[in-house]
Amino acid sequence: MVAPMGQGLFSKSIHPNPAIRRELVDLLYTSLPQIVSISAAAITAAITLTILHRDPGCAVITCAIIINAIGRIVSLLRYKRHQARLSDRDVILWETVYAAGAAAFGLALGALSFRALQLDDAAGAWLAVGLSMSHCVGMVSRAAIRPWIVLTTTALVFAPTMIAGLMRPELPYQLGAIMLLLFWLTVREASLHLSAAFIERLEAKHALARQANHDFLTGLPNRLAFLKALETAPRHIAIIAIDLDGFKPVNDRHGHHAGDELLRQVGARLTSCVGRNGLASRFGGDEFMLLKPLTSPAQGRDEALALARDAVRALSAPFLLSDIPVVIGASAGLLVNDEPLTDSTIDQLLRRVDDALYIAKRAGGGRCSWAEAGTTAMRGASRTLSLRSCN
């Protein structure tokens, strides 16, 4: 959920959902036109003040703005190039990179207005303050999704100007400095409000997507999500169909609440079995599907068999339902695919592994059954193995 407004204003609010966090950072890096335009305007203004005053301070600030502009543009292009391959940790790092570039640019603009006021150049100060205001408005429109970046950057933009204004003896300059503080507070409220509204919308969108692709009871990916994963899976994969043995008696004896809790625990155990690069899915009722890429095509059958054996063993261990120990079992149909995955082959694979599961169930349960290539299990092309001989 979004943090309450006013809390952690200058802290990096890292969203707990990596997908939402990635989408927020992706949006930050769509600001190339904005950065190019404000950088060009700032460079022009800084060069103009440097030429008019022949001031070394303005020259240093000009160089800093040019270097910053080049660095920010390069970082935007590099992010786009590597965006698809970034890990969750990388995304957090790139958010920090964006923030550092924006803050440095804001500080340079603030320094430019500070120097113009020191040189008693009212027109130059007006130009620099105008650039600062434009930069702040641009930050609110683009980066308000990450308010900590907006608030840090705008503070660095206005702080030098406010200090220079308060140092001037004229009352209008001092009042102007106070008004910049009021403007920063307005930016703060706008950023927090826009961020809260936008993140709430993103959370709602991801929640709807999760409901469409995940089983509401176990939290596992559902049939639709499994089929989507299968469409994009590598060629060499293991597909394992799992069906619980003895689930209905538990459901009848202890009630539907106990049955639901049992399914949730089954889902957790299967998720643990497939590991990080595998997928455990609930197809419906007490039927589950496992999908896992094979590390070695030559050892594919061994890997698939080991996974099926681990899953059946895990589900054969006792479950605890409201302090009541319950023992069920599981049967598995499995296959190893080495063919290109198309709509027709996917449909055939699912039928074959389902037939293999049926063979295992018909043989008494607690067994693993192979679906051999080219035929279906129902025509006898599956080899049924007891759990003790699954090796």
Secondary structure, 3 states (H helix, E strand, C coil): CCCCCCCCCCCCCCCCCHHHHHHHHHHHCCCHHHHHHHHHHHHHHHHHHHHHHCCHHHHHHHHHHHHHHHHHHHHHHHHHHHHHHCCHHHHHHHHHHHHHHHHHHHHHHHHHHHHHHHCCCHHHHHHHHHHHHHHHHHHHHHHCCCHHHHHHHHHHHHHHHHHHHHHCCCHHHHHHHHHHHHHHHHHHHHHHHHHHHHHHHHHHHHHHHHHHHECCCCCCECHHHHHHHHHCCCCCEEEEEEEEECHHHHHHHHCHHHHHHHHHHHHHHHHHHHCCCCEEEEEECCEEEEEEECCCHHHHHHHHHHHHHHHHHHHHCCEEECCEEECCEEEEEEEEECCCCCHHHHHHHHHHHHHHHHHHHHCCCCEEEECCCCCCHHHCCCCEEEHHHCC
